[in-house]
Amino acid sequence: MKRVKIDAFLSIPACSGGVSLSRLLNEIEEEYGEKVEIIFHKGRNEVFEQLNLTTAPALVIGDLVRIMGVCPSKESLVSALKEAGME
């Protein structure tokens, strides 16, 4: 089974979008468990800069920046995970 990697970039201090995204990703982790690998990044770091991200929250799913500046709906996130290969 292929695990889909999710890099979640959150701001410090946390904004409302980041808080919502954290809750959504916890829900996704509970529901999809071993199908996803979630890594949380807080604040600007080297990876944030390398990916040329301009705002948080942001999600990199697989190797692509998928969402930036907003918390997606659960349906949008699941769709992006399936496009990245989640079964």
C-alpha positions as CSV (number, residue, x, y, z in Angstrom):
1,M,0.0,0.0,0.0
2,K,1.3,3.4,-1.0
3,R,1.3,6.0,1.8
4,V,0.7,9.6,0.7
5,K,2.9,12.1,2.4
6,I,1.3,15.4,3.5
7,D,3.5,18.3,4.6
8,A,1.4,20.8,6.5
9,F,2.8,24.3,7.0
10,L,1.2,26.3,9.8
11,S,1.9,29.8,11.0
12,I,3.2,30.9,14.4
13,P,1.2,32.2,16.1
14,A,-1.6,30.0,14.8
15,C,-4.2,31.6,12.6
16,S,-7.8,30.4,12.4
17,G,-7.0,28.6,9.0
18,G,-4.1,26.8,10.6
19,V,-6.2,25.7,13.6
20,S,-8.9,24.4,11.3
21,L,-6.3,22.6,9.1
22,S,-4.8,20.9,12.1
23,R,-8.2,19.6,13.2
24,L,-9.0,18.5,9.6
25,L,-5.7,16.6,9.3
26,N,-6.2,14.9,12.7
27,E,-9.6,13.7,11.4
28,I,-8.0,12.5,8.1
29,E,-5.3,10.7,10.1
30,E,-8.0,8.9,12.2
31,E,-10.0,8.0,9.2
32,Y,-7.2,6.9,6.8
33,G,-4.5,5.9,9.3
34,E,-1.7,4.0,7.5
35,K,-2.7,5.5,4.1
36,V,-1.3,8.9,5.0
37,E,1.9,10.3,6.6
38,I,1.4,13.7,8.0
39,I,4.3,16.0,8.9
40,F,3.5,19.3,10.6
41,H,5.9,22.3,10.1
42,K,5.4,25.3,12.3
43,G,6.6,28.7,11.2
44,R,8.9,29.5,8.2
45,N,11.6,27.0,7.8
46,E,14.1,25.8,5.2
47,V,11.5,23.6,3.5
48,F,8.9,26.4,3.4
49,E,11.5,28.6,1.6
50,Q,12.7,25.9,-0.8
51,L,9.1,25.3,-1.9
52,N,8.6,29.1,-2.5
53,L,5.5,29.1,-0.3
54,T,4.2,32.6,0.4
55,T,1.6,32.0,3.1
56,A,0.4,29.6,5.6
57,P,-1.5,27.4,6.0
58,A,-0.2,25.4,3.1
59,L,-0.3,21.8,2.1
60,V,2.1,19.8,0.0
61,I,0.6,16.5,-0.9
62,G,3.1,14.1,-2.5
63,D,5.5,16.4,-4.3
64,L,3.0,19.1,-5.3
65,V,1.9,22.3,-3.5
66,R,-1.8,21.7,-3.5
67,I,-3.3,24.3,-1.2
68,M,-2.0,27.6,0.1
69,G,-3.6,30.3,2.3
70,V,-6.8,28.5,3.2
71,C,-8.1,25.4,5.0
72,P,-9.7,23.2,2.3
73,S,-12.9,21.3,2.8
74,K,-12.6,17.7,3.8
75,E,-13.9,16.7,0.3
76,S,-11.2,18.8,-1.5
77,L,-8.5,17.3,0.7
78,V,-9.6,13.7,0.2
79,S,-9.8,14.4,-3.6
80,A,-6.3,15.7,-3.6
81,L,-5.1,12.7,-1.6
82,K,-6.7,10.3,-4.2
83,E,-5.1,12.2,-7.0
84,A,-1.8,11.7,-5.3
85,G,-2.3,8.0,-5.2
86,M,-4.2,7.2,-2.0
87,E,-6.3,4.1,-2.4
